[in-house]
Amino acid sequence: MTMLLGGLALLTAFAARADREAAVPEEQTWRGADRVDVQLDVIEAMIEQGAIPAALQGITALRAEGMENDRLDMLQAQALLAAGQPSDALSILERSRAKSVERFRLLGLTHLDMGAPDLAAQAFQRAIRVAKRDTESRELASLYNNLGFALSATGDFDGATLVYREALRLDPASARARNNLGFALAAKGEDDEALAAFRLGQPAGIPPEDREANALYNLGLAQQGRGEVHAAILSYSKAVETRPGHREAQLALSSLAASAPSPLSPTLPPSFSPEPPPEAP
């Protein structure tokens, strides 16, 4: 609560200072553009720290003062999206005339949130076209990763695979793009390549057995997602064999093993302990 009040207090202080400076000679005043930048910096910091209600209150206060600029629009859209109000964010983004990477990136995220991955893909493509003019590789890789996610959501896994590979060319250390590539490959039935991608997508420094178990678990998720329950059970089972304490794989097995036909069910490892059935009333 202190952080939220502090941010609003800063905005109030900036406004009060502006009133006081109205009677001060121009050479002694803090330039208006500088004040605006700092006010927007405060809003941006609130959003980054998750103080979304305070950020929205601050934006409302700035709007009441008559402030209008592209950066404020983008911050408001970002805050509304984080607050679970994508339709309100969309109205701001569509009203804006900005041709910026941030506007198209937020449009893509908003369309994804609203269940329109085809429109999201178009927005991310526009962001990439703008970003290619002057953007560092990691930021551009993030846009390609978002585009790949949108393409995957439309069912275009071939296109998504190509886009994820481009993201990894730009940022080989991107674990998110590596894992997303794994899911796209698995959706196409290329399980061996998917498993290799999942292995490389694990955090650096974790034990080898954890790396392998996490990769197998991800493969199981992908197999289950495409409706291949028996293949998913085998992958989950291998994950538990590799890392007996892998709770996610254990939970997945407990929900799937009972529903699979007995002849095709794998032999569960000794370390696997499914949840006991509920007691009869």
C-alpha positions in Angstrom: 0.0 0.0 0.0 2.9 2.4 0.8 4.2 1.9 -2.8 0.8 2.7 -4.3 0.3 5.8 -2.2 3.8 6.9 -2.9 3.3 6.8 -6.6 0.1 8.8 -6.4 1.8 11.3 -4.1 4.5 11.8 -6.6 2.0 12.6 -9.3 0.2 15.0 -6.9 3.5 16.7 -6.1 4.3 17.1 -9.8 0.9 18.8 -10.4 1.3 21.1 -7.4 4.8 22.0 -8.5 3.5 22.9 -11.9 0.9 25.3 -10.3 3.6 27.0 -8.2 5.9 27.4 -11.2 3.3 29.2 -13.2 4.4 32.5 -11.6 8.1 31.8 -11.8 10.3 33.1 -14.7 10.7 30.5 -17.5 14.4 30.2 -17.0 13.9 29.1 -13.4 11.2 26.5 -14.1 11.6 22.8 -14.7 10.7 22.3 -18.4 7.2 21.0 -19.0 8.5 18.2 -21.2 10.7 17.0 -18.4 7.9 17.0 -16.0 5.7 14.9 -18.4 8.5 12.4 -18.9 9.0 11.9 -15.1 5.3 11.6 -14.5 5.1 8.9 -17.2 8.2 7.2 -15.8 6.3 6.9 -12.5 3.3 5.4 -14.2 5.6 2.9 -16.1 7.3 1.9 -12.8 3.9 1.2 -11.2 2.9 -1.1 -14.1 6.3 -2.9 -14.0 5.8 -3.5 -10.2 2.3 -4.8 -10.7 0.6 -1.7 -9.0 -2.0 -1.6 -11.8 -4.9 0.1 -9.8 -2.5 2.9 -8.8 -1.2 3.2 -12.3 -4.8 3.6 -13.7 -5.6 6.2 -11.0 -2.5 8.1 -12.0 -3.4 7.9 -15.7 -6.9 9.2 -14.9 -5.4 12.1 -13.0 -3.1 13.0 -15.9 -6.0 12.8 -18.4 -8.0 15.2 -16.1 -5.1 17.7 -16.5 -5.5 17.5 -20.2 -2.4 15.4 -21.0 -2.5 13.6 -24.3 0.4 11.9 -25.9 1.3 8.5 -27.5 3.3 7.2 -24.6 0.4 7.8 -22.2 -1.9 5.9 -24.6 0.5 3.0 -24.6 0.8 2.9 -20.8 -2.9 3.1 -20.4 -3.4 0.2 -22.8 -0.8 -1.8 -21.1 -2.4 -1.2 -17.7 -5.9 -2.0 -18.9 -4.6 -5.2 -20.5 -2.9 -6.2 -17.2 -6.2 -5.4 -15.4 -8.1 -7.8 -17.5 -9.8 -5.2 -19.6 -8.7 -6.0 -23.2 -11.6 -4.4 -24.9 -10.9 -1.1 -23.3 -7.2 -1.5 -24.2 -8.2 -2.2 -27.8 -10.2 0.9 -28.1 -7.2 3.0 -27.0 -4.8 1.2 -29.3 -7.2 1.5 -32.3 -7.7 5.2 -31.7 -4.0 5.9 -31.5 -2.2 7.0 -34.7 1.2 5.9 -33.5 3.3 3.7 -35.8 5.4 2.4 -33.0 6.6 -1.1 -32.2 5.0 -0.8 -28.8 1.6 -0.1 -30.2 1.6 -3.0 -32.6 3.0 -5.3 -29.9 0.3 -4.3 -27.5 -2.3 -4.8 -30.3 -1.0 -8.3 -30.8 -1.2 -9.1 -27.1 -4.7 -7.6 -26.8 -6.0 -9.7 -29.8 -4.5 -12.8 -28.3 -6.3 -12.0 -25.0 -9.5 -11.6 -26.9 -9.2 -14.9 -28.7 -8.3 -13.5 -32.1 -4.9 -15.0 -32.9 -5.2 -14.2 -36.7 -5.4 -10.5 -35.9 -2.7 -10.9 -33.3 -0.4 -12.4 -36.0 -1.0 -9.4 -38.3 -0.2 -7.0 -35.5 3.0 -8.7 -34.5 4.1 -8.8 -38.2 3.6 -5.0 -38.3 5.6 -4.6 -35.1 8.4 -6.7 -36.7 8.4 -4.5 -39.9 8.8 -1.4 -37.8 11.3 -2.9 -35.4 13.7 -4.0 -38.1 14.6 -0.4 -38.7 16.4 0.0 -35.3 15.9 -2.7 -32.7 18.3 -4.9 -30.8 18.3 -8.6 -31.5 16.7 -9.7 -28.2 13.7 -7.4 -28.5 13.2 -8.4 -32.1 13.5 -12.1 -31.1 10.7 -11.5 -28.5 8.5 -10.2 -31.3 9.2 -13.2 -33.4 8.4 -15.4 -30.5 5.0 -13.7 -30.0 4.3 -14.1 -33.7 5.1 -17.8 -33.5 2.7 -18.1 -30.6 -0.1 -16.4 -32.5 0.5 -18.6 -35.5 0.5 -21.7 -33.3 -2.9 -20.6 -32.0 -4.3 -20.4 -35.5 -3.0 -24.0 -36.2 -0.2 -22.9 -38.5 2.5 -25.0 -36.9 4.7 -25.0 -40.0 4.8 -21.2 -40.0 5.3 -21.1 -36.3 8.2 -23.4 -36.5 10.0 -21.1 -39.0 9.3 -18.0 -36.9 10.5 -19.6 -33.7 13.8 -20.6 -35.5 14.2 -17.0 -36.5 13.7 -15.9 -32.9 16.4 -18.4 -31.8 18.8 -17.1 -34.5 18.4 -13.6 -33.1 18.5 -14.8 -29.4 19.9 -18.3 -29.0 19.5 -18.1 -25.2 15.8 -17.6 -25.3 14.4 -20.5 -23.3 10.8 -19.4 -24.0 11.3 -19.5 -27.8 13.1 -22.9 -27.5 10.2 -24.5 -25.6 7.6 -22.9 -27.9 9.5 -24.4 -30.8 9.3 -27.8 -29.0 5.5 -27.5 -28.7 5.1 -26.5 -32.4 7.3 -29.5 -33.5 5.3 -31.8 -31.3 2.0 -30.5 -32.7 3.4 -31.7 -36.1 4.2 -35.1 -34.7 8.0 -34.5 -34.7 8.5 -35.8 -31.2 12.2 -36.5 -31.4 13.0 -32.9 -32.5 10.5 -31.6 -30.0 12.2 -33.4 -27.1 15.6 -32.1 -28.2 14.2 -28.5 -28.1 12.6 -29.1 -24.7 16.0 -30.3 -23.3 17.7 -27.1 -24.6 14.9 -25.0 -23.2 15.5 -25.8 -19.6 17.1 -23.3 -17.2 20.9 -23.4 -17.0 22.5 -25.1 -14.1 19.7 -27.5 -13.2 20.7 -31.2 -12.6 20.7 -33.4 -15.7 17.8 -35.6 -14.3 15.6 -32.5 -13.8 16.4 -31.3 -17.3 15.4 -34.6 -18.8 12.3 -35.0 -16.7 11.1 -31.5 -17.5 11.6 -32.2 -21.2 9.7 -35.4 -21.0 6.9 -33.7 -19.1 6.6 -31.0 -21.8 6.5 -33.7 -24.5 3.7 -35.5 -22.6 1.8 -32.2 -22.4 2.1 -31.8 -26.2 1.1 -35.4 -26.9 -1.9 -35.1 -24.6 -2.8 -31.9 -26.3 -3.0 -33.6 -29.7 -5.1 -36.4 -28.2 -2.5 -39.2 -28.0 -3.1 -40.3 -24.4 -1.0 -43.4 -24.5 2.0 -41.6 -25.8 1.5 -39.0 -23.1 1.3 -41.6 -20.4 4.6 -43.1 -21.6 6.3 -39.7 -21.5 5.0 -38.8 -18.1 6.0 -42.2 -16.8 9.6 -41.7 -18.1 9.7 -38.3 -16.5 8.8 -39.8 -13.1 11.3 -42.6 -13.6 14.0 -40.0 -14.4 13.0 -37.7 -11.5 10.8 -39.5 -8.9 9.8 -36.2 -7.2 8.4 -34.6 -10.4 5.1 -33.7 -9.0 3.6 -32.3 -12.3 4.3 -35.6 -14.1 2.9 -37.6 -11.2 -0.3 -35.6 -11.2 -0.6 -36.0 -15.0 -0.1 -39.7 -14.7 -2.7 -40.1 -11.9 -5.3 -38.4 -14.1 -4.5 -40.4 -17.3 -3.4 -43.8 -16.2 -6.8 -44.8 -14.8 -8.5 -43.9 -18.0 -6.2 -45.8 -20.4 -7.1 -49.3 -21.5 -5.2 -51.8 -19.4 -3.2 -53.6 -22.2 -1.7 -50.3 -23.3 -1.0 -48.8 -19.9 2.7 -48.6 -19.0 4.1 -50.3 -15.9 4.3 -47.4 -13.4 7.7 -46.9 -11.7 7.9 -48.0 -8.0 8.4 -44.3 -7.0 5.0 -43.3 -8.4 2.4 -42.9 -5.7 -1.0 -41.8 -7.1 -3.4 -40.0 -4.9 -5.7 -42.5 -3.0 -9.3 -42.7 -4.2 -11.8 -40.7 -2.2 -13.4 -42.6 0.7 -16.9 -44.1 0.0 -19.7 -42.2 1.7 
